[in-house]
Amino acid sequence: MGDPPVSGRAVRRSVVVPAFNEAGRIRKTLEELLTHLPTFVASYEIRVVDDGSEDETPIVVESITRMHPEVVL
């Protein structure tokens, strides 16, 4: 399975996750995406866009990025 080649290379997908004060939910959201995206696409990134959270959202996301380089804050 995976993406069909386009001009000899795989298509990369980006998933954008907007976040504002989501420390209590963002870990589960990202874990679900990391579990299921590989079954649909071969190459992907998950971009979390933090809109100035005042909670621990950036810290939670950064902890995930250390283990999963496909997650970007």
C-alpha beads as a LAMMPS data file, in Angstrom:
LAMMPS data file: protein, C-alpha beads

73 atoms
72 bonds

1 atom types
1 bond types

-500.0 500.0 xlo xhi
-500.0 500.0 ylo yhi
-500.0 500.0 zlo zhi

Masses

1 110.0

Atoms # bond

1 1 1 0.000 0.000 0.000
2 1 1 1.118 3.626 -0.049
3 1 1 1.093 6.518 -2.414
4 1 1 1.490 6.077 -6.155
5 1 1 4.686 7.584 -7.508
6 1 1 4.459 11.005 -9.096
7 1 1 7.319 11.787 -11.433
8 1 1 9.311 8.938 -9.925
9 1 1 8.833 9.896 -6.262
10 1 1 6.278 9.237 -3.538
11 1 1 3.760 11.900 -2.649
12 1 1 4.218 13.316 0.849
13 1 1 1.147 14.206 2.893
14 1 1 0.904 16.851 5.585
15 1 1 -1.662 16.810 8.364
16 1 1 -2.088 20.146 10.119
17 1 1 -3.331 20.049 13.712
18 1 1 -4.307 23.446 15.135
19 1 1 -3.836 23.628 18.901
20 1 1 -4.698 26.139 21.607
21 1 1 -4.532 25.011 25.222
22 1 1 -4.859 21.334 24.245
23 1 1 -2.390 19.808 26.725
24 1 1 -5.048 17.417 27.995
25 1 1 -5.896 16.068 24.528
26 1 1 -2.983 16.614 22.151
27 1 1 -0.989 13.506 23.147
28 1 1 -3.907 11.134 22.400
29 1 1 -4.669 12.967 19.148
30 1 1 -1.088 12.652 17.936
31 1 1 -0.818 9.030 19.049
32 1 1 -3.959 8.192 17.057
33 1 1 -2.590 9.943 13.975
34 1 1 0.779 8.195 14.343
35 1 1 -1.000 4.851 14.596
36 1 1 -3.348 5.237 11.648
37 1 1 -1.626 7.473 9.068
38 1 1 0.954 4.839 8.040
39 1 1 -1.871 2.554 6.932
40 1 1 -3.017 5.168 4.418
41 1 1 0.132 6.932 3.208
42 1 1 3.782 5.981 2.962
43 1 1 5.237 9.410 3.622
44 1 1 3.720 12.015 5.907
45 1 1 4.294 14.727 8.446
46 1 1 2.079 15.993 11.247
47 1 1 2.386 19.734 11.784
48 1 1 1.048 21.052 15.064
49 1 1 0.307 24.764 14.896
50 1 1 0.214 26.136 18.426
51 1 1 -1.661 29.422 18.646
52 1 1 -0.041 30.793 21.787
53 1 1 -1.204 28.172 24.269
54 1 1 -0.889 29.175 27.905
55 1 1 -0.854 25.569 29.141
56 1 1 1.634 22.728 28.579
57 1 1 0.638 22.077 24.944
58 1 1 4.059 22.973 23.456
59 1 1 5.892 20.887 26.063
60 1 1 3.699 17.844 25.372
61 1 1 4.173 18.186 21.607
62 1 1 7.935 18.679 21.942
63 1 1 8.173 15.484 24.009
64 1 1 6.464 13.618 21.168
65 1 1 8.679 15.179 18.486
66 1 1 11.756 13.715 20.172
67 1 1 10.429 10.202 19.573
68 1 1 8.623 10.897 16.290
69 1 1 10.464 13.229 13.898
70 1 1 7.448 13.173 11.591
71 1 1 5.694 15.395 14.176
72 1 1 6.664 19.052 13.853
73 1 1 5.731 21.932 16.140

Bonds

1 1 1 2
2 1 2 3
3 1 3 4
4 1 4 5
5 1 5 6
6 1 6 7
7 1 7 8
8 1 8 9
9 1 9 10
10 1 10 11
11 1 11 12
12 1 12 13
13 1 13 14
14 1 14 15
15 1 15 16
16 1 16 17
17 1 17 18
18 1 18 19
19 1 19 20
20 1 20 21
21 1 21 22
22 1 22 23
23 1 23 24
24 1 24 25
25 1 25 26
26 1 26 27
27 1 27 28
28 1 28 29
29 1 29 30
30 1 30 31
31 1 31 32
32 1 32 33
33 1 33 34
34 1 34 35
35 1 35 36
36 1 36 37
37 1 37 38
38 1 38 39
39 1 39 40
40 1 40 41
41 1 41 42
42 1 42 43
43 1 43 44
44 1 44 45
45 1 45 46
46 1 46 47
47 1 47 48
48 1 48 49
49 1 49 50
50 1 50 51
51 1 51 52
52 1 52 53
53 1 53 54
54 1 54 55
55 1 55 56
56 1 56 57
57 1 57 58
58 1 58 59
59 1 59 60
60 1 60 61
61 1 61 62
62 1 62 63
63 1 63 64
64 1 64 65
65 1 65 66
66 1 66 67
67 1 67 68
68 1 68 69
69 1 69 70
70 1 70 71
71 1 71 72
72 1 72 73
